[in-house]
Amino acid sequence: SDYAASIRSIHGWGDQDPWFINYVGHPMQGAISGYIQVQNDPAGRNVEFGTTKEYWQSRLKALAWNTAYSTQFEIGPLSESSIGNVGQRKGTSGYVDLVMTPTGGFAWQIAEDWLDKRFIQRLEDGTTSIAKRTFYRIALNPARSIANMLRGKGPWHRDGRSLLPRSSGVQRSGVQPRTD
């Protein structure tokens, strides 16, 4: 009955969380869960930002996963509503999380992919410093970095792209150098 009361009390947009949580934290959570889906999808793991069918199919699959995951997190059978009874008190649950986590997360993920393709790779090409290359990847792609750590990789990891400069002559096993 507490779970049902929690679900029934969702009214309106807001949920009394601070602006930063709703419009930065939840979208970042959505992007992280989207990257987790991408990292576990052999067809989308190595796809970079672009106008290709493969890229957009991969990211739309991530959006679908993110939507299911965040909906379950908010109102599913093992959720804030069922376990913590979030929303049972009027005004503590709204539609903001159900909308902002997947849609904001999708936009965040696309933005990070774009930054990686258009800026990070160019910055990397301009330096042989591993420290700088690592910094660019982590600072400019925070959601991907967190998702990488959750799968036991370094936050700087990129599937299909070594951290080592192309000019170093060293190639890690299983990683093909970029040809762009």
N, C-alpha and C positions, 0 to 999 in steps of 0.2 A: 504493500500500500504506500510506503514511503517513496518507492521508485515511481509509481504511477503519479503521485502528488508532485514529484520533482519534474516529471515530463509535462504534466498539465500546467505547471506554473510558468512555462516559457511564454513570455509575452513581451512584445516590443523588441527593439534593437539592442539596447544596452544591457550589461550584466554587472555593473558597478566596478569592473576592473579598470585600472588606469589606462589612459589613452595609449601609452607605450606598449602595454601588454597586448591590447586588442589589435593595434595597427602596425606593430613591429614584431613583438614576440610571437604572436600566433602565426602570422605569415612566415616568419623564419622557421617555426616548427613545421609548417606545411612544406616549405622548401626542403627541409631536412628529410622528412618522410618521403617526399618525391625523389630525392637523390638515392635514398635507400632502395626504392623500387627500381630506379634506373641501374644501380650497381648490381642488382640481382637479375637483370634482364640481359641475356647474352646478345640479343639483337640491338639493344639500345646503349649498352655500356660504353662503346667506343665512338658513338655518334657525337659529332660536334655541332654547335649552333649553325643553322643555315636554313635554307628554304626547301630542303629535301623532304620528301615524304617520310623517310626513315626517321629523321629528327622529330618531326611533329607527331608522328605516331607514337614514338617513344615517350615524348613529354605528355601527350594526352593520356597514355596509359598511366604515367606517373600521377597525373591529375585525378584519374579515376581511383587509383589506390589511395591517394592522399584524402580524397573526399570520403571514401569508405572508412579509412583509419580514423580521421578526425571526427566523423559522425559517431563511430563506435566509442571514441574517447569521451565525447560529450554526453550522448544519450543512449548508448548501446547497453547490452546486458552486463558488461563489465566496464562501467563508465563512472564518470564523476557523479552522474545522476543516480546510478544504482548503488554504488559503494559509499560515496560521500554524501549522497542526498543533496548535491549542489542543485539549486533551483527550488528547493522546497520552500525556502523563504522567498516571498515575492520580491522581484527585482534583482535576484542574484543569478538569474539565467536569462539570456536573450539570444536573438538570432545572430548576433555579431560573430561569435566564435564559429558557428556552423557555416557562415559565409566567408569570413575573412581568412580562416586557416587554409581552406583549399584554394580559393581564388587568389588571395594574396600570396600564398605559397607558390602557386603556378607562375604568377608574375615575377616573383623573386627568383625562382629557378631559371626562368627564361633570361632575366637580367644578368644573373651570374654566368650563365652559358655565354651570353653575348659579351660580357666583360672578359671572360676567359679567351674567347676567340679573337676579339678585336683589340684588346689592350694587354692582357697578361702575356700572351704568346709573343707580342711585339716587344714588350719590356724584357722578357726572357731572352729574346734574340739579341738584345742590345747589351747583354752582360754575360760574363762567364762565372760570376760569383754565385755559388750555390746558396749562400745566405740570402742574397737579394732575390734570387729566383724563388726560394722557399717563402720569403716574406710576401712577395707579390701574390703567390697562390693562396696563402692563408688569409691575408688581409683583404683581398679583393673578392674572395669566394668563401665567406664564413660558413654558410649553410653546407656547402659541399665538404668543407674541412671537417665540420662536426660529423657529418654522415660518414666520412672516411674513417674517423676515429672510432665510430660505433661499429665499424666492420673490422677493426683491428689493423688498419693501415695508418700511415702517417698522414697528418692533415693536409700535407702538400701533394699527396698522391694523385696521379691522373692515370686512368686506364689508357694504355696505348701511347703514353708520352712520358719519356724519362725526364727526371729532374736534371740530369747531366746535360750540359751544353752539347749541341751537335758537333761543335768543333773539337770536343775533347778527345774524340777518337775512341772513347770507351762506350760500349753498349751493354746495357743490362740484359741478361738472358730473358727472352720472351717479350721484350719491348722493342718494337720497331721504331726507328727514328722517323720523325715527321718528314714528309716529302713536300709540304706546301711552300 
